[in-house]
């Protein structure tokens, strides 16, 4: 049995710059017969490689003999003699060109001899089950699914057509995965949610977690990320959502469609994310909090209250981003403000002492005030 094959073009394929321009409907500049053997970053230019550039400072640093893939107008307006391709969005064009030089590895269908597959499991004839995988009773593996190696698929779990699972992924019992998903190493779907209640003796008693997890179509989950099963109902991740490495989704959370969850994001139990929400690195959502559609949590933001649709929030607790920036700016001036406050306190103390002296001479009541530390002072008690 063949375990992997590559579809053409091969990794050593060579294209002319004109051919690549045609593939991305771009505008060709310079030598259309220039041979290209691959793509590269502007920071690491390579011979016979096309550099993908979307920041002008990178373009300026590149040698003239390196062909580039750049936004429209960058070559035509510069007057440079450099060869290249202009497109509306270099990053989108790069997606179309990558398969030319890095073809997808296709697994030949079959079950590796070291895999353990229960007799009551169902595996499509086009699926690949790799070395040391375990597929439990009642599990269903769809068409063209790939389980790379040492993956676990629990009882009655379902994996939709075209989904690819990297090594060392656990898809626990009852979890349902949609079509064309991609899970990277270390992903765990369907572990128990974190649910405990304290009894009369102060001991933590586990709350049974008997719900499951539902993953939509075209979902990608990064390495070492986890989605816990619900307590009674299901934890849901909507179609098209993309999760970075080290992301956690708590029990009974509902993540909408086409959301972005960046590294170290945490979603607490029963939180709700609307479609298209974006959570930047190390952001978090408290339990039962709702984040509206297309809302954005900036890095390190912590949503402790509901976030309106389309809002941009930051800080902890998360608040309107502009307001948070003003708070941060004011916080940066605190040392200076404290110095000014102390100077004012000294001036007030001197003035108070003078007023007290006048009051004593004229037989008036004593005048007192409190400083910034709350210490009461009078004209006769100045420090």
KEMAR-390272 format. One line per field, with one value per residue (C-alpha): residue number from 1; chain; x, y, z. Coordinates in Angstrom, 3 decimals, m for minus. Layout:
nr	[NUM; ...]
kette	[A; ...]
u	[X; ...]
v	[Y; ...]
w	[Z; ...]
This chain:
nr	[1; 2; 3; 4; 5; 6; 7; 8; 9; 10; 11; 12; 13; 14; 15; 16; 17; 18; 19; 20; 21; 22; 23; 24; 25; 26; 27; 28; 29; 30; 31; 32; 33; 34; 35; 36; 37; 38; 39; 40; 41; 42; 43; 44; 45; 46; 47; 48; 49; 50; 51; 52; 53; 54; 55; 56; 57; 58; 59; 60; 61; 62; 63; 64; 65; 66; 67; 68; 69; 70; 71; 72; 73; 74; 75; 76; 77; 78; 79; 80; 81; 82; 83; 84; 85; 86; 87; 88; 89; 90; 91; 92; 93; 94; 95; 96; 97; 98; 99; 100; 101; 102; 103; 104; 105; 106; 107; 108; 109; 110; 111; 112; 113; 114; 115; 116; 117; 118; 119; 120; 121; 122; 123; 124; 125; 126; 127; 128; 129; 130; 131; 132; 133; 134; 135; 136; 137; 138; 139; 140; 141; 142; 143; 144; 145; 146; 147; 148; 149; 150; 151; 152; 153; 154; 155; 156; 157; 158; 159; 160; 161; 162; 163; 164; 165; 166; 167; 168; 169; 170; 171; 172; 173; 174; 175; 176; 177; 178; 179; 180; 181; 182; 183; 184; 185; 186; 187; 188; 189; 190; 191; 192; 193; 194; 195; 196; 197; 198; 199; 200; 201; 202; 203; 204; 205; 206; 207; 208; 209; 210; 211; 212; 213; 214; 215; 216; 217; 218; 219; 220; 221; 222; 223; 224; 225; 226; 227; 228; 229; 230; 231; 232; 233; 234; 235; 236; 237; 238; 239; 240; 241; 242; 243; 244; 245; 246; 247; 248; 249; 250; 251; 252; 253; 254; 255; 256; 257; 258; 259; 260; 261; 262; 263; 264; 265; 266; 267; 268; 269; 270; 271; 272; 273; 274; 275; 276; 277; 278; 279; 280; 281; 282; 283; 284; 285; 286; 287; 288; 289; 290; 291; 292; 293; 294; 295; 296; 297; 298; 299; 300; 301; 302; 303; 304; 305; 306; 307; 308; 309; 310; 311; 312; 313; 314; 315; 316; 317; 318; 319; 320; 321; 322; 323; 324; 325; 326; 327; 328; 329; 330; 331; 332; 333; 334; 335; 336; 337; 338; 339; 340; 341; 342; 343; 344; 345; 346; 347; 348; 349; 350; 351; 352; 353; 354; 355; 356; 357; 358; 359; 360; 361; 362; 363; 364; 365; 366; 367; 368; 369; 370; 371; 372; 373; 374; 375; 376; 377; 378; 379; 380; 381; 382; 383]
kette	[A; A; A; A; A; A; A; A; A; A; A; A; A; A; A; A; A; A; A; A; A; A; A; A; A; A; A; A; A; A; A; A; A; A; A; A; A; A; A; A; A; A; A; A; A; A; A; A; A; A; A; A; A; A; A; A; A; A; A; A; A; A; A; A; A; A; A; A; A; A; A; A; A; A; A; A; A; A; A; A; A; A; A; A; A; A; A; A; A; A; A; A; A; A; A; A; A; A; A; A; A; A; A; A; A; A; A; A; A; A; A; A; A; A; A; A; A; A; A; A; A; A; A; A; A; A; A; A; A; A; A; A; A; A; A; A; A; A; A; A; A; A; A; A; A; A; A; A; A; A; A; A; A; A; A; A; A; A; A; A; A; A; A; A; A; A; A; A; A; A; A; A; A; A; A; A; A; A; A; A; A; A; A; A; A; A; A; A; A; A; A; A; A; A; A; A; A; A; A; A; A; A; A; A; A; A; A; A; A; A; A; A; A; A; A; A; A; A; A; A; A; A; A; A; A; A; A; A; A; A; A; A; A; A; A; A; A; A; A; A; A; A; A; A; A; A; A; A; A; A; A; A; A; A; A; A; A; A; A; A; A; A; A; A; A; A; A; A; A; A; A; A; A; A; A; A; A; A; A; A; A; A; A; A; A; A; A; A; A; A; A; A; A; A; A; A; A; A; A; A; A; A; A; A; A; A; A; A; A; A; A; A; A; A; A; A; A; A; A; A; A; A; A; A; A; A; A; A; A; A; A; A; A; A; A; A; A; A; A; A; A; A; A; A; A; A; A; A; A; A; A; A; A; A; A; A; A; A; A; A; A; A; A; A; A; A; A; A; A; A; A; A; A; A; A; A; A; A; A; A; A; A; A]
u	[0.000; 1.276; 1.050; 1.466; 1.481; 1.843; m0.246; 1.585; 3.069; 6.117; 7.994; 10.751; 8.317; 9.486; 7.165; 7.789; 6.797; 4.237; 2.617; 2.298; 0.826; m1.805; m2.708; m3.522; m4.892; m2.090; m0.279; 3.158; 6.123; 9.596; 10.909; 7.980; 10.347; 12.054; 12.160; 10.545; 11.086; 9.308; 8.055; 10.013; 9.700; 11.277; 13.506; 14.930; 15.230; 16.330; 17.594; 14.804; 12.111; 9.226; 9.162; 5.694; 5.643; 2.808; 4.845; 6.762; 9.731; 10.393; 10.272; 12.842; 15.261; 15.098; 17.797; 16.609; 17.146; 14.540; 11.094; 8.188; 4.466; 3.132; m0.060; m1.245; 0.663; 3.825; 5.924; 4.244; 4.616; 8.150; 9.929; 12.079; 13.308; 12.426; 10.405; 7.260; 3.506; 0.996; m2.241; m5.038; m3.899; m0.536; m1.581; m4.647; m2.561; 0.019; m2.684; m3.334; 0.375; 1.472; 0.033; 2.219; 5.345; 4.059; 1.503; m0.821; 0.229; m2.514; m2.838; m3.802; m7.017; m6.699; m6.175; m2.614; m1.875; m1.063; m4.377; m7.044; m10.532; m13.589; m15.739; m18.761; m16.985; m17.693; m14.841; m15.396; m13.513; m11.680; m10.515; m7.003; m6.421; m2.748; m0.339; m1.453; m4.827; m7.758; m11.325; m13.902; m17.283; m19.939; m17.552; m18.102; m15.266; m16.380; m15.086; m11.495; m10.912; m7.240; m6.193; m2.423; m1.115; m1.873; m5.276; m8.172; m11.800; m14.197; m17.451; m20.137; m18.007; m18.585; m15.982; m17.304; m15.985; m12.620; m11.475; m7.727; m6.500; m2.818; m1.048; m1.957; m5.490; m8.295; m11.888; m13.816; m17.049; m20.108; m18.298; m19.599; m17.204; m18.314; m16.784; m13.345; m12.062; m8.412; m7.137; m3.492; m1.513; m2.574; m6.187; m8.699; m12.400; m14.875; m12.892; m14.983; m15.973; m14.595; m17.613; m17.512; m19.715; m18.721; m20.543; m21.349; m17.908; m16.140; m15.078; m15.318; m17.838; m17.607; m20.644; m21.159; m20.393; m22.712; m23.176; m21.010; m19.252; m20.434; m17.901; m19.207; m17.758; m14.409; m13.248; m9.505; m8.186; m4.526; m2.122; m2.850; m6.280; m9.268; m13.047; m14.756; m18.013; m21.172; m22.598; m25.995; m26.253; m23.480; m20.528; m20.729; m18.112; m19.704; m18.684; m15.702; m14.276; m10.486; m8.732; m5.027; m2.755; m3.450; m7.071; m9.648; m13.421; m15.298; m18.345; m21.617; m19.995; m21.473; m18.941; m20.525; m19.567; m16.360; m14.929; m11.193; m9.699; m6.007; m3.450; m4.091; m7.674; m10.042; m13.813; m15.522; m18.523; m21.801; m20.275; m21.633; m19.669; m21.611; m20.710; m17.471; m16.237; m12.460; m10.617; m6.967; m4.140; m4.635; m8.138; m10.910; m14.666; m16.255; m18.996; m22.437; m21.108; m22.282; m19.970; m21.893; m21.419; m18.170; m17.088; m13.325; m11.509; m7.985; m5.034; m5.279; m8.865; m11.142; m14.880; m16.696; m19.894; m21.716; m19.998; m22.144; m22.095; m19.318; m17.643; m13.873; m12.915; m9.654; m8.253; m9.473; m12.296; m12.872; m14.228; m14.456; m11.007; m10.755; m11.726; m9.164; m6.461; m7.308; m7.112; m3.737; m2.493; m3.628; m2.034; 1.275; 1.166; 0.476; 4.052; 4.048; 0.560; 1.538; 4.498; 2.220; m0.286; 2.384; 3.558; m0.025; m0.423; 2.640; 1.293; m2.098; m0.427; 1.519; m1.573; m3.598; m0.983; m1.139; m4.940; m4.795; m2.487; m4.869; m7.802; m6.118; m5.390; m8.967; m10.527; m11.901; m12.282; m9.378; m9.122; m8.225; m7.913; m7.052; m4.082; m3.996; m3.494; m6.589; m4.608; m6.321; m4.123; m4.613; m2.705; m0.944; m0.180; 1.857; 4.347]
v	[0.000; 3.489; 5.824; 9.183; 10.533; 14.018; 15.397; 17.421; 19.964; 18.614; 20.668; 21.341; 22.885; 26.005; 28.747; 31.912; 35.192; 35.628; 32.276; 33.203; 36.591; 34.786; 32.514; 35.471; 37.831; 40.269; 42.928; 41.824; 44.201; 43.553; 40.205; 37.845; 34.936; 35.152; 31.627; 31.217; 28.101; 29.192; 31.957; 33.759; 36.513; 39.931; 39.416; 36.203; 36.712; 33.664; 33.147; 32.433; 33.046; 35.518; 37.727; 38.457; 42.065; 44.143; 46.723; 49.406; 49.447; 45.811; 46.596; 49.344; 46.961; 44.272; 44.010; 45.073; 41.612; 39.994; 39.765; 40.779; 40.258; 43.647; 45.765; 47.618; 50.779; 50.003; 49.129; 51.370; 54.455; 53.829; 54.036; 51.092; 48.520; 45.624; 42.706; 41.671; 41.239; 43.802; 42.518; 43.897; 41.944; 40.112; 37.895; 36.604; 36.057; 34.175; 31.715; 30.925; 30.495; 28.348; 25.098; 25.604; 25.024; 23.222; 20.666; 19.063; 15.651; 13.136; 9.952; 6.753; 5.387; 2.619; 1.670; 1.268; m2.163; m0.635; 1.261; m0.107; 0.136; m1.239; m3.588; m1.336; 1.762; 3.017; 4.219; 5.508; 3.694; 6.904; 7.728; 7.264; 6.023; 6.316; 4.525; 3.851; 5.602; 4.381; 4.489; 3.430; 1.736; 3.617; 6.247; 7.379; 8.588; 10.382; 10.426; 11.583; 12.103; 11.868; 10.749; 11.187; 9.162; 8.402; 10.084; 9.033; 9.053; 8.180; 6.257; 7.558; 10.516; 11.736; 13.298; 14.949; 14.529; 16.024; 16.774; 16.421; 15.563; 16.021; 13.573; 13.346; 14.755; 13.510; 13.667; 12.326; 10.374; 11.884; 14.837; 15.836; 17.447; 19.022; 18.881; 20.103; 20.949; 20.949; 20.132; 20.543; 18.425; 18.443; 19.484; 17.974; 18.118; 16.975; 16.789; 17.385; 20.966; 22.583; 22.259; 21.883; 22.871; 23.212; 21.030; 21.816; 20.564; 22.916; 20.137; 20.471; 18.081; 17.395; 18.289; 15.564; 16.803; 14.773; 17.158; 17.153; 19.341; 20.387; 21.737; 23.290; 23.040; 24.567; 25.112; 25.195; 24.692; 25.302; 23.179; 22.470; 24.117; 22.650; 22.728; 21.267; 19.331; 20.887; 20.104; 19.097; 20.743; 21.136; 23.456; 24.826; 26.249; 27.714; 27.061; 28.986; 29.856; 29.803; 29.212; 29.785; 27.665; 27.473; 28.623; 27.333; 27.220; 26.371; 24.170; 25.262; 28.238; 29.187; 30.481; 31.911; 31.520; 32.955; 34.069; 34.550; 33.452; 34.286; 32.530; 32.216; 33.397; 31.942; 31.637; 30.838; 28.571; 29.601; 32.691; 33.596; 35.023; 36.486; 35.739; 37.342; 38.302; 38.720; 38.027; 39.080; 37.400; 36.718; 38.162; 36.555; 36.427; 35.786; 33.206; 34.040; 37.214; 37.902; 39.402; 40.852; 40.180; 41.528; 42.939; 43.070; 42.456; 43.874; 41.942; 41.326; 42.566; 40.936; 41.138; 40.970; 42.490; 42.162; 43.743; 45.423; 44.288; 45.970; 47.431; 47.665; 47.187; 46.837; 46.692; 44.981; 45.211; 45.683; 49.094; 51.264; 51.276; 55.071; 55.478; 52.866; 54.712; 57.930; 56.068; 54.598; 58.028; 59.526; 56.650; 57.416; 60.938; 59.822; 60.350; 63.906; 64.540; 63.221; 65.600; 68.501; 67.387; 67.275; 70.754; 72.029; 70.381; 72.226; 75.518; 74.879; 73.957; 77.228; 79.209; 77.383; 78.199; 81.849; 81.831; 80.058; 82.688; 85.427; 83.522; 83.231; 86.937; 87.749; 85.047; 82.889; 79.045; 76.823; 75.985; 72.413; 70.354; 66.783; 65.921; 63.395; 60.539; 61.482; 62.777; 65.701; 68.743; 72.182; 75.413; 74.224; 70.749; 71.149; 68.432]
w	[0.000; m0.925; 2.018; 0.294; m3.213; m4.676; m7.483; m10.138; m10.351; m8.566; m5.982; m8.537; m11.077; m12.906; m14.169; m16.084; m14.506; m17.298; m16.475; m12.817; m13.715; m15.763; m12.844; m10.578; m13.256; m12.424; m14.430; m15.624; m15.463; m16.827; m18.034; m18.545; m19.308; m15.925; m14.427; m10.997; m8.887; m5.724; m3.441; m0.741; 1.824; 1.190; 4.226; 2.784; m1.000; m2.965; m6.484; m9.016; m6.388; m6.403; m3.309; m1.896; m0.654; 0.863; 2.798; 0.902; 3.249; 2.385; m1.332; m0.958; 0.751; m1.955; m4.631; m8.097; m9.578; m7.278; m8.937; m6.709; m6.211; m5.064; m4.860; m7.939; m8.775; m6.835; m9.886; m12.425; m10.231; m8.984; m12.324; m11.286; m13.774; m11.492; m12.878; m11.066; m10.908; m9.650; m8.092; m5.932; m2.875; m2.822; 0.066; m1.767; m4.883; m2.831; m1.745; m5.403; m6.207; m3.258; m4.739; m7.821; m5.742; m2.634; m3.780; m1.260; 0.007; m0.741; 1.292; m0.460; 1.093; 3.627; 7.252; 8.518; 9.993; 13.389; 13.637; 15.985; 14.471; 16.254; 14.231; 14.820; 13.439; 9.924; 7.728; 4.187; 1.449; 0.480; 4.013; 5.379; 8.932; 9.775; 12.104; 15.679; 15.321; 17.422; 16.107; 18.706; 18.421; 16.488; 15.148; 11.566; 9.343; 6.166; 2.611; 2.063; 5.775; 6.812; 10.295; 10.170; 13.116; 16.776; 16.585; 18.812; 17.643; 20.457; 20.574; 18.210; 17.118; 13.553; 11.242; 8.084; 4.548; 3.652; 7.187; 7.905; 11.386; 12.281; 14.635; 18.323; 18.157; 20.414; 19.179; 22.146; 22.304; 20.689; 19.093; 15.667; 13.188; 9.903; 6.448; 5.336; 8.803; 9.796; 13.277; 14.227; 16.666; 20.286; 19.679; 22.119; 21.294; 23.901; 27.133; 30.253; 30.900; 34.049; 36.314; 40.106; 43.027; 46.666; 49.173; 52.810; 53.870; 51.472; 49.123; 45.343; 43.798; 40.072; 37.963; 35.314; 31.806; 29.578; 26.654; 23.546; 20.967; 17.507; 15.012; 11.773; 8.275; 7.237; 10.804; 11.528; 15.056; 15.912; 17.912; 21.568; 21.496; 23.323; 23.062; 26.145; 25.980; 27.369; 30.778; 29.361; 25.938; 23.388; 22.946; 19.380; 17.020; 13.875; 10.294; 8.946; 12.346; 12.701; 16.017; 16.612; 18.833; 22.589; 22.479; 24.970; 24.504; 27.693; 28.155; 26.532; 24.816; 21.454; 18.916; 15.779; 12.148; 10.680; 14.004; 14.596; 17.928; 18.220; 20.443; 24.206; 23.908; 26.505; 26.232; 29.524; 29.932; 28.270; 26.642; 23.202; 20.247; 17.346; 13.736; 12.583; 16.048; 16.378; 19.620; 19.506; 21.409; 25.135; 25.174; 27.184; 27.618; 31.001; 31.521; 30.112; 28.437; 24.882; 22.239; 19.297; 15.614; 14.142; 17.488; 18.099; 21.363; 21.211; 22.615; 26.389; 26.526; 29.080; 28.391; 31.736; 30.339; 27.020; 24.013; 21.361; 17.748; 15.751; 18.839; 19.292; 22.939; 24.835; 28.347; 31.487; 32.057; 28.340; 27.407; 24.296; 22.707; 22.419; 26.068; 27.085; 25.132; 27.000; 30.308; 29.383; 28.355; 31.661; 33.562; 31.890; 33.318; 36.909; 38.212; 36.888; 38.243; 41.661; 41.772; 40.886; 43.531; 46.230; 45.237; 45.473; 48.870; 50.133; 48.770; 50.367; 53.654; 53.684; 52.774; 55.420; 58.032; 57.083; 57.240; 60.609; 61.980; 60.840; 62.284; 65.672; 65.744; 64.757; 66.966; 64.138; 64.068; 63.039; 59.298; 58.276; 55.085; 53.991; 51.798; 48.893; 51.378; 53.355; 56.351; 57.983; 58.463; 59.833; 59.818; 62.951; 61.599; 58.463; 57.313]
